[in-house]
């Protein structure tokens, strides 16, 4: 507790570890999805000419174990 009152008002919150033997998150992800670095998910189109690029049925098929039907 006394350590928190020392210094210039900054609060230490942790240590950043850099391991040169482990690929970065982006590199690991790009191994699974080759186009990840070229077209990251945030830049992928979700609509073309105002229409979604995926149908409701296709969405439900892909995410069926996560979709809960409400009645």
Secondary structure, DSSP 8 states (H G I E B T S, - for coil): -GGGGSSSS----------TTS--HHHHHHHHSTTTTTS-GGGS-SEETTEESS-HHHHHHHTTTT-----
